[in-house]
Amino acid sequence: MSKLQAPHTDISSSPTEPGSGTDRRARLIKIIVEHHLSGSTAKLKLVDVAEMAGISRQALDRYYGDLKPYIAGKRDVADLANGQALRSQIQTQTAVNDVEAKWKQKIQKLQTEHEKALKMAIDTHITSLMNTDIALLESNQMRVSLEKQTLHNAELLKKIQMLELKQGLSAVASLEQEGSGSIPKQNKIIFDLDIEAMCITYQREQSLDGFEQEKSDQVRKIREKLNKYVGTQNVHVILFADRYISRFKTFADRYTSLTAEVSLIIRLPLFARSEIVAFLKHIPSGFKRSIHVPYSDSDAEKKAQRVFIYQKYPLPLKEIKWADDADTPNIAWGFDEVVFFKIEQGN
């Protein structure tokens, strides 16, 4: 196959790519084109493309983000072809794929109609007694389902009430008068991610893309909530750089706010500098920003901590690797304070 490039789209090497960026770009384009020519209907996943190209998912996002629409099938792969012959071959395969999709849709429609006709024929031969039994069974199943939903709704309402109470207490928290000698009340608001639920879903579906998407969605929702505190005096955003080796809840409970400070404590499981800097850009100006990074120089201790914390629903292995290879935060990224603390075993 000819060496591939993208003459009709803006896919030239980024000035920030490493020295081998051109070869890697050509390798990525070749993977995309070969997948398209194979006629496979399977979705091409970003994490699989990165692995085949010998790079990390984060590097793919950082240096080759312009290729993601082609991987997702949102742009014409023919734009990546070098030479009329290859372009024609891609266009022919696209036409074949379209025809196959059209016929599959038609066959599926015929199958659906056939199943409806078959069901109608069977239903006409069911006796009134059988209909009564089926109705009783369906009624019982519906009752059980409604009971479960009612219990679930009650649990959710309880959680909402607890969160509202916690937020209300934080909002009215105030300091004792100076000179009283008493410990000031803590005005802390904690923003956590449900990592355990994400791990449960991952163990069931085995979708790393799904895990990463859910994590991104939860981080985005937290980021959007920060705008509610614009206009509040002395706001301090404390980011907990989660490396999955220390419990966020323990850190948040132990954190002591400074005098007259509103502390927004956020769990942030992001590992690339670009991701963290992008998050900082959405923090309202005027807010103090600090990041606390748990540290351990022992691989055995890290592994033991992760087994202890996530023993029931383990993290994806690639998520752990990205956490271990995370960029080290620096004041120059836009922080007022960077704190490293040694983890306590069993925490």
Secondary structure, 3 states (H helix, E strand, C coil): CCCCCCCCCCCCCCCCCCCCHHHHHHHHHHHHHHHHHCCCCCCCCHHHHHHHHCCCHHHHHHHCHHHHHHHCCCCCHHHHCCCHHHHHHHHHHHHHHHHHHHHHHHHHHHHHHHHHHHHHHHHCCCCHHHHHHHHHHHHHHHHHHHHHHHHHHHHHHHHHHHHHHHHHHHHCCCCCCCCCCCCCCCCEEEECCCHHHHHHHHHHHCCHHHHHHHHHHHHHHHHHHHHHHCCCCCEEEEEEECCCCCCHHHHHHHCCCCCCCEEEEEEECCCCHHHHHHHHCCCCCCCEEEEEEEECCCHHHHHHHHHHHCCCCCCCHHHHHHHHCCCCCCHHHCCCEEEEEECCCCC
